[in-house]
Amino acid sequence: MIEPRRDPEDFAGAWRHALDELELEVELAEDLLRAEHDRTDPSRADLLAGLGATTTWVPPVIRSPLPDTMRARAERILERQLTVTGRLSTAMTSSRKHLDVVERLVPSDSRPMYVDQAM
């Protein structure tokens, strides 16, 4: 089956939309990291509550190469993605270390940890 010819502007619009979506996802991750460090931010609770609503990213199906005019934007988005990935990795490692400390502080059973001999 032969696909009908499409207007190049359709492909450009599809690429614009795909880049818009990627940019929004990066902004969400950046906001999340910013909110994690600024616990006084009133929008923090809304941002964290919305995390459960995120969906798995599905790559768009665009049957044309990225237009040259959008290459610089795509590269900027990629740089931001890589930066956020590194920051998220650091935040996850830090959270894991904090959780390990908390788990060591909380007794694993209900037996007394020491006996007060002063009584």
Secondary structure by P-SEA (a helix, b strand, c coil): cccccccaaaaaaaaaaaaaaaaaaaaaaaaaaaaaacccccaaaaaaaaccccccbbbbbccccccccaaaaaaaaaaaaaaaaaaaaaaaaaaaaaaaaaaaacccccccccccccc
